[in-house]
Structures are given as C-alpha cells and as structure tokens.
Amino acid sequence: MPTPPTSTVPASPAGQDEQAGQVVTWRTQAPGIRGVTMARPPANALGVPLLDGLRRAIDDAAAGGTKVVVITSALHGFFAAGADIKHLATIDAASFTAYGDRMRAVNDRLAAAPFLSIAAIDGLALGRGLELAMACTLRVAGRRAALGLPEVKIGLIPGAGGTQRLTRLVGRSRALDIMLTARQVPAAEAHLIGLVDRLADDDADAETSALALAGELIGPSLPAQLAIVRTVDAAGDLPLAEGFRYEVAQEQALFETGEATEGIRAFVSKRPPRFA
C-alpha cells in the first residue's frame, strides 16, 4: 500500500480522542486528481475523527481544481470496517442520532460534491464503510475485497444511506439478500451485480486501478459528467416523461453556459477542448 500523503487536514476540535489530521490525509496524484487516504487502525472504524477528516478532505477538494477524488485506505485488509462499535456502546439515544447525522452529512456531501469520486476498495468494506463507498460516484474493488451491510447482527439497519443506495445499485431482491443475511459479498459477485463498477486486474491493487479510471475521467467535460450523474440518478425517482424533460433541461444548460460550445468548436477545429 502506498505511503499516506503528507498533506494533512487541520486538527479536529478539542475533546476528540484523535486528531482528524492523523487519520485522513490527501494529496494531488495528477492534475485534477486528488487522492484521499484513510488510516485509523486497526480497521478504519468510522468514528468521529475519521468522519471529521473526511469532511475536511471533501471540502478542500470542492474548493476548486479537483475533477476526481479517489478514496482509499492505508490499512492492509480494510477499506473501512464499519461504524465505531466501541463508541456506540457508550452513547445514549441523542448521541446516537448526532453520530448518525454526522455520517449521513459526510455521505450526502460526497454524493453531491462538484467532482467525481471513486472508492478504491481493497479488503473489507462493511456497514458504514460500504455506505461511504456507495456515496461515491464509482467503486473499484481489488480481487480480495468483500462488501456487506451486516447491521442486523447488532440489531440495527444500515442508517447512513445503505438501504436506499444499495437497492438502487443492485435491485430489491439482491439488496434484501445482502442485508437480511448480513453476508459478505465477494468482489467478483459484487462486480457481477453492479455493486462495484470495475475489478482490479489480477496483478494490481484497487488504488492503482482506481487511479487509472480517474485518468480516463479527467479528459471529458466535468459539468457534462456531473449532469450525466444527476440525470441517471433522477431516472430512479422520476416517471419516464419527467425524466425526459429533466434530461433536456440538463443538456440545454450545458449549451447555454458555453460548455458544449467549447466542445463543439474544439471538435470542428481538431484541437483539444478547454473545458471549465
């Protein structure tokens, strides 16, 4: 696993057991591509320090200049193993709500960010770790990855978007099978059912393959790519006729803002486009 980057997030607020800067780091991997690395031993449990670090990393990337964010782990065998169970064992109902809200805010911020995101999953992505990965635009898994939402084993359900995002990705029947049994889905099956978008090559890890995918994504128009994401996501929520109207509105907006004009002129002139 590559050495974690040296650019760190600011320290998290006083009173936390760790500083966010110790568990989340980021660096520019290539122009427009940001790598975000989680490192909270032993398994990247998504406690407050890690959540605060992720929020800062997302906000920093959203400040400008980033087209693709790749989220990975520095811990062998783990992307993120889920919620911080030790923390959950010590809190009351109000604190449980606040903790859940913190996780949901990170996932929602990532899903709505002004950049594309890729989860590079090597090892286990379970519970809230998988919920984080599903909030990304795309997911790349190593051959030994395993994914699951095992919350029923501790008397809970996935509460940070898991029931909704998993169902949209794999369909009702497969989502129920995965969540009701609490089983771990092997990487090959996850790819087959659409839970992950690409598998790493046999001799490559997920991060390497995710960075290669990021290189493919960096060339086209980011506003157009984000419009595609919005339109595809809307397809699951809107009646077909409304979806068609939404598609037209998104396309028209790209033309009116000049993004399409630049792409068309570049094509005619046989030069690389200078997209926003």
N, C-alpha and C positions, 0 to 999 in steps of 0.2 A: 504494500500500500504506500502511495507517495507520502512524503513528509508533509504534515499540515502546513498551510501557508503561514507566513509571518505577519501579515497584516491582520490585526485583531480588532474585534468590536470593542467599544468602550465598556468599562466595568459596569456590571449590573448594579441596581440600587443596593444600598447597605441593608444588612439584615438577611440576605440570602446566604445559603451555605457555600456557594461557589460564586465566582465572578463569571459573567457570561463570556468575557474575553478568553477564559481558559477552555471553554468547551465548544465554541463556534469561531471559526476563522474563515477568511476569504482572500482570494487574490484573483487578478486578471490572468486567465490562462492563455488568451489570444485576444486580439482586438474585438471587442464586443461580447466576449465570452467570460463569464465570471464563475469561478469555482467556489462553492461554499462547503466547508468540511465540518462535520460534527465529530466531537471527540470527548465523550463523557463516559469513562469506564464505569462498570465493566461492559455495558450493553447499550449505551446511548438511551437510557430511560428518559422520556420526555418530561422532565421536571421543569420547574420554573427557570433555572439557569439556562437550560438548553432552549426553552421557548423564547426567553428574552433575547438570547443571542441570535436565534433565527429571525426574530422580528427586526432586529437591528441590521442584520445582513440583507434582508429583503428591502428594507427602507433605503439602505445605502445603494443597492443595485437600482432601485427605482428612481434614484436621484438623477440618473441620466447616463447615457453612454453604454449601457448594457443591453444587449439584444437577447442573450440566452444565459440562464443560470443553471449550472449543474450542481445538484446537491448530492453529496457523498459522505462516506464515513471513513474515519481513520482507524476504526477498530476492526480487527480481523474477526470475521464471522457474524458481524452485525451491521445492518443499516441502522435500524432503531428497533429495539425490542418491545416498545410499547410505553404505557403510562408509567409514572413513578409510583409503583405499588406501595413502597415504604412510606411515601408521602401520603398516599390515600389512606393508609391505616391510621394516620394521626389527626385527620381533619374532620370537622363537622360538616353538616349539610350546606351551610352558607359558603364555607371554604371550598367544598367540592364544586359548587356552582361557579365560584370565581376561577378555580383551576380549569374547569371545562371551558369557560368563556375565553380564557387565555389561549388555550389550544385552538379553539374554533376561530379566534381572531387571526392567529398565525396562518391557518389553512385558508381562510377566506381571503386574507391579504395576498397570499401566494397565488391563489386561483385567479384573482382579479388584477394581478400585477401588470405593469406596462412592459413586460418582457415575457419570453417563452421560458419554461422551466423543464428540467429533466431530472428525475430521480434516478441515480445510479445505484442499483441495489445488489450488493454482494452480501451473502449471508441472510440473516433473518430480518424481515420487515413485518412486524406483528403489531396488532392493536393500533395504537395511535401512531406507531411508526408507519404502518401501511396507510393509515388515514392521511398522514403527511405526504406520502408518495403519491396517493391518488389525487391530492390537490395540485400536483404538478401537471403541466401540460402533457408530458410523455414520461414513460418509465422504461428503463433499460435494466435487464437483470443478468447477472452472472449465472453460469450454468448450475452453480450450487446454491442459488438463492431459494428461499422458501418464504411464502407470504401467507398471512392469515389474520383473521379477526376473532380471537379466542375469548372475547369478553364474557361470554356466557359461563365460562369456567369459574369466574369470580362473582357471578350473579349480576352482571351488568350487560349492557348492549354497547356497540360502538356509538359514541356520542359526539364525535367531532367530525361528522360528515360521512362516516363509514357506511351506514345503511343506505344512504342516498347515492353516494358516488359509486360504490361497488355495484349496486343494482343497475345504474346507468351504463357501467362498463361491461358487465357480463350477463345481464338479464336476471329476472326474478328467480328462476329455478336454481341457477348456479350460485347466485348470491345467498339464497337460503341454505343451500348445501354447505357452503363455506362457513357461514356464520352459525348455523344451528349445530353443526358437528364440531366447531372450533378447530377444524383440521388445518394443517399447514399445506399449502398448495405448492408443489414443486415448480421450479422455473419453467420447465418445458410445458407443463399444463397451463401455467399462468399465461404463457405466450399464446398457446392454442386457443384459449377462451377470451383473449383480449384484455386480460388484467395487466399485462406488460406489453409494450409495443415492439420491443426488439430484444433478442437474446444476444449476449456477448459471444464472440467467436470462441471456439474451444480453447484457444491459447491466449485469450485476452480477458481482462477483468472488466467489470461493468463500467468503471470510471473511464477507462480507455475507450470503450465502445460508445459511451455517452458523449465524450468529447468529440469523437468522430461524427456522431449525429449532430452535435452542436455546430460543427464545421459545415455540415450540409444546410443547416437552418440559417446560417449567418448571411447568406447571399441575397435571398429574396427580400421583398419589402416587409418590414416588421408591421407597419399599420395594416397591410393586407393580411398578413399571417394572423394578427390578433382579431381582425374582422372574421376570418375563417373560424377561429376558435369560438367566437361569440355566436356565429351563425349555426355552427354544428351543435353547440350546447343548447341553443334555442330549439333545435329540431326535436329534442326530447320533451319539451314543455309546451310547444305551440301546435295548434291544429295546422294541417298542411298549408291551407290558404294563407294563414297568418305567417307561417314560416317563409313562404314565397315572398310576401310583402317585406318581411324583415331582411331577407337576402337582397332584394332590390335596393332597400334603403342603405344597407352597408356598402354595396357596390357603388351606388351613386355618390355617397360621401367620399369614397376614395378618389373618384374622378374630380369632384368639386374641390377637394383640398389640394389637388395637384400631384398626388402620389402616382396615380395612373398616368397622368400626362407625362411625367418624367419617365416612367417605364416605357410608354409607347414611343416617345421621342428617342430614347436610347436604343430601342429595338430597331427603329427605322434608320437611325444613324450608325448602327452597328458598333455601338460603344457600350461599355458597362454603365448601368444606371447609377445615379447618385440619389438613392432613396433617403428619406428622412431617418 
